[in-house]
Amino acid sequence: MPDLSPIVLAAGRSSRFGGPKLMQPLTGDRGAMCVLSQALQPWLTSFPNVWVVVPPEHKALRAQVEQELDAADRIHWLACDQSASGMGHSLAFGVAQTPHASGWLIGLGDMPDIHASTLQSLAEKLASGHALIAPVHAGKRGHPVGFNALFRQPLMACQGDQGARQIVQDHMELLVTLDVDDAGVLFDIDTVADWQRRELAFAAP
């Protein structure tokens, strides 16, 4: 799906974390990098370009990610003035900024452990003609979620903190799920305790 736009939402307020969690150092296969850098690695492995929705005050985060990943020419930063109003506004903004896309794979910047192979499989499902696709691990539906162009207007109408959840619920008859051996599709870092558990798990033999 050459005109698929992969969008990573990274404009949250991190209120439950108590600080800028996406800049928090996190251990990974390539050493310690910030949470957003770790999360973006599989996206950059899977796609030639990635769109990242951030808040207006994103310069420090952008500088850190570009230093750690050396992919400044492939990351398209989308500063959303209304990001403080909720994830739905950020999602709608990201879709509106990619008007020529035939579909979108929507992920979250605080999910650092998704496999590149999962992203590629989801993209292939969209390319094969499915309208709505989501990964499932251990019987639970996770992220990212893929939408084809049928959902352009509903995605651009998203508001508040619900993101696209209501769109998925309203079109369950179109949803195709993909079983994956990838616990990363269920794990995000919301709190300091989440970050600590992730660090301990990565350090375990």
C-alpha positions in Angstrom: 0.0 0.0 0.0 2.5 2.7 -1.2 0.2 5.6 -0.2 -0.5 4.4 3.3 0.2 7.0 5.9 1.5 5.6 9.2 0.6 8.1 11.9 2.0 7.9 15.5 0.1 10.0 18.1 2.6 11.6 20.5 0.8 14.7 21.7 -0.6 13.5 25.0 -0.2 15.5 28.2 1.4 12.6 30.2 -0.8 13.6 33.2 -0.7 10.1 34.7 3.0 9.9 34.3 3.6 13.3 36.0 6.1 14.6 33.4 7.1 14.3 29.8 7.1 10.5 29.5 8.0 10.4 25.8 11.4 11.8 26.7 11.9 9.3 29.5 15.0 7.1 28.9 14.0 3.5 28.1 16.2 0.5 27.5 16.0 -1.2 24.1 18.0 -3.5 21.8 20.1 -0.5 20.7 20.6 0.8 24.2 18.8 3.5 26.1 16.7 6.0 24.1 13.7 8.0 25.0 10.3 6.3 24.9 9.2 7.9 21.6 12.5 6.9 19.9 12.0 3.3 21.0 8.4 3.4 19.8 9.3 4.8 16.4 12.0 2.3 15.6 9.7 -0.4 14.2 7.7 2.1 12.2 10.8 3.5 10.6 11.9 -0.1 9.8 8.5 -0.8 8.2 7.8 2.4 6.3 9.8 4.9 4.3 8.0 7.8 6.1 6.2 8.2 9.4 4.0 11.1 10.5 4.2 12.0 14.2 1.5 14.2 15.8 3.0 16.3 18.6 2.0 19.3 20.7 3.1 22.8 19.7 5.8 22.8 22.4 7.7 19.8 20.9 11.1 21.2 20.0 13.0 19.4 22.7 11.3 16.1 22.0 11.9 16.4 18.3 15.6 17.2 18.8 16.1 14.2 21.1 14.4 11.8 18.7 16.2 13.1 15.7 19.6 12.8 17.5 18.9 9.2 18.7 17.4 7.9 15.5 19.2 9.8 12.7 16.0 9.8 10.6 15.1 13.4 10.4 14.3 13.2 6.7 11.8 10.4 7.2 9.9 11.7 10.3 7.2 14.3 9.5 6.4 16.3 12.6 2.8 17.5 12.7 2.3 20.1 15.5 -1.3 20.1 16.6 -2.5 23.3 18.3 -5.6 21.5 19.7 -3.7 18.5 21.1 -4.5 19.5 24.7 -8.2 18.9 23.9 -7.6 15.1 23.6 -6.3 12.3 21.4 -9.3 12.6 19.0 -8.2 16.1 18.0 -4.6 14.9 17.4 -5.9 12.0 15.3 -8.2 14.2 13.2 -5.3 16.6 12.7 -2.9 13.9 11.5 -5.4 12.5 9.0 -6.2 16.0 7.7 -2.5 16.6 7.1 -2.2 13.5 4.9 -5.0 14.2 2.4 -3.7 12.0 -0.4 -3.4 8.8 1.7 -5.5 5.8 0.8 -5.3 4.5 4.3 -3.8 5.1 7.7 -2.2 2.9 10.4 -2.7 4.8 13.6 -0.3 4.0 16.5 0.7 5.5 19.9 4.0 7.1 20.8 4.0 5.4 24.3 4.0 1.8 22.9 7.7 0.9 22.6 7.6 -2.8 22.0 5.5 -3.4 18.9 7.3 -5.7 16.4 8.0 -4.3 12.9 6.6 -7.6 11.5 3.3 -6.7 13.1 3.2 -3.3 11.5 4.0 -4.8 8.1 1.4 -7.5 8.4 -1.3 -4.9 9.3 -0.3 -2.8 6.3 -0.5 -5.8 4.0 -4.0 -6.5 5.3 -5.0 -3.0 4.4 -3.4 -3.3 1.0 -5.4 -6.5 0.3 -8.6 -4.5 0.5 -9.7 -4.7 4.1 -11.3 -1.5 5.4 -10.6 -1.8 9.2 -7.8 -3.9 10.8 -6.5 -4.4 14.3 -4.1 -6.8 16.0 -5.1 -9.3 18.6 -2.8 -10.9 21.2 -3.9 -13.5 23.8 -7.5 -12.8 22.8 -7.2 -9.0 23.4 -7.5 -6.4 20.7 -4.6 -3.9 20.6 -2.9 -1.2 18.6 -2.1 0.1 16.0 -5.4 0.1 14.1 -5.6 0.4 10.3 -8.3 2.3 8.4 -8.8 2.7 4.6 -10.0 5.8 2.9 -13.6 5.0 3.6 -13.0 6.4 7.1 -11.4 9.7 6.1 -14.3 11.9 7.1 -15.1 10.0 10.4 -11.4 10.2 11.4 -11.3 13.9 10.7 -14.3 14.4 12.9 -12.7 12.7 15.9 -12.7 14.8 19.1 -11.9 14.5 22.8 -10.1 11.6 24.5 -11.8 8.7 22.7 -9.7 8.7 19.6 -11.2 6.4 17.0 -12.7 3.9 19.5 -16.2 4.9 18.6 -15.6 4.5 14.9 -14.4 1.0 15.4 -17.4 0.1 17.6 -19.7 1.5 15.0 -18.2 -0.6 12.2 -17.5 -3.9 13.9 -18.9 -5.7 10.8 -15.9 -4.4 8.8 -13.3 -5.1 11.4 -10.7 -7.8 10.6 -8.5 -8.9 13.4 -5.0 -10.3 13.0 -3.7 -12.7 15.6 -0.1 -11.8 16.4 2.6 -13.2 18.7 3.4 -9.7 19.9 2.6 -8.6 23.4 3.7 -5.1 22.5 0.4 -4.4 20.8 -1.2 -4.4 24.3 1.5 -2.5 26.3 1.7 1.2 26.7 3.5 3.4 29.3 1.0 5.4 31.1 2.5 5.6 34.6 5.9 5.6 36.2 5.1 2.1 37.5 4.5 1.0 33.8 8.0 2.3 32.9 9.6 0.6 35.9 8.0 -2.8 35.0 9.2 -2.4 31.4 12.7 -1.7 32.5 12.7 -4.7 34.9 11.3 -6.9 32.2 13.9 -5.9 29.7 16.7 -6.4 32.2 15.5 -9.9 33.1 17.7 -12.8 31.7 
